[in-house]
Amino acid sequence: MKEAIIMSFASKEIRGLFKIILFGIVGLVLVYLFLQLLPLILLVGAASWLGYKIIKAVRARASKKNAFINNVNNEDYSSVERKEAYPNAQIIDVDYEEVK
């Protein structure tokens, strides 16, 4: 009878020890894979970040260029709009002297 009790404890200890060894091996394999893939992950991350910054800079430059063109176009029409707003306004001629 004592042998049966000892065997049941021994089998439970072996199962527990087997689980610990299995989790340890799986953990070591995962750490190894992570360390092998870490340079690739960093490279892809850096390339993505750099691409994002370049696209953002190009869009900002294009936006500034379009804003300048729109501003120039608006100034060209502003004098026409003023003349149309005051059709009966008098034109004042100013004499000036050129400074040498």
C-alpha positions in Angstrom: 0.0 0.0 0.0 2.8 2.4 0.8 4.3 1.8 -2.6 1.1 2.9 -4.3 1.0 6.1 -2.3 4.7 6.8 -3.1 4.2 6.1 -6.8 1.2 8.5 -7.0 3.3 11.3 -5.4 6.2 10.5 -7.7 4.1 10.7 -10.8 2.6 14.0 -9.7 6.1 15.4 -9.1 7.3 14.1 -12.5 4.3 15.8 -14.3 5.0 19.1 -12.5 8.7 18.9 -13.3 7.8 18.1 -16.9 5.5 21.2 -17.1 8.2 23.4 -15.7 10.8 22.1 -18.2 8.4 22.5 -21.1 7.5 26.1 -20.2 11.2 26.8 -19.8 12.0 25.4 -23.2 9.1 27.3 -24.9 10.2 30.5 -23.1 13.8 30.1 -24.3 12.7 29.5 -27.9 10.5 32.6 -27.8 13.3 34.7 -26.4 15.7 33.4 -29.1 13.2 34.1 -31.9 12.6 37.6 -30.6 16.3 38.3 -30.4 16.8 37.0 -33.9 13.9 39.1 -35.3 14.7 42.3 -33.3 17.1 43.8 -35.9 14.5 43.2 -38.6 11.8 44.8 -36.5 13.9 47.8 -35.8 14.9 48.2 -39.4 11.3 48.1 -40.6 10.2 50.5 -37.9 13.0 53.0 -38.8 12.1 52.8 -42.5 8.4 53.3 -41.8 9.2 56.3 -39.6 11.5 57.8 -42.2 8.9 57.3 -45.0 6.2 58.9 -42.9 8.5 62.0 -42.3 9.4 62.3 -45.9 5.8 62.1 -47.1 4.8 64.7 -44.4 7.5 67.1 -45.6 6.5 66.7 -49.2 2.9 67.4 -48.4 3.7 70.4 -46.3 5.9 71.9 -49.1 3.2 71.3 -51.7 0.6 72.9 -49.4 2.8 76.0 -48.9 3.3 76.3 -52.6 -0.4 76.0 -53.3 -1.1 78.6 -50.6 1.3 81.0 -52.2 -0.2 80.5 -55.7 -3.7 81.0 -54.2 -2.6 84.2 -52.4 -1.1 85.6 -55.6 -4.2 84.9 -57.6 -6.4 86.5 -54.9 -4.3 89.7 -55.0 -4.6 89.9 -58.7 -8.4 90.0 -58.5 -8.7 92.2 -55.5 -8.0 95.4 -57.5 -10.6 94.4 -60.1 -13.1 93.8 -57.3 -12.5 97.2 -55.8 -13.1 98.9 -59.2 -16.3 97.0 -59.6 -17.5 97.8 -56.1 -17.0 101.6 -56.7 -17.7 102.3 -60.4 -18.4 106.1 -59.9 -15.3 106.7 -57.7 -12.9 109.4 -58.8 -9.4 108.6 -59.7 -6.8 110.8 -57.9 -3.6 111.5 -59.8 -0.7 112.1 -57.5 2.4 114.0 -58.7 5.7 112.7 -57.2 9.3 113.6 -57.5 11.9 111.0 -58.1 14.6 111.0 -55.4 18.2 110.7 -56.7 
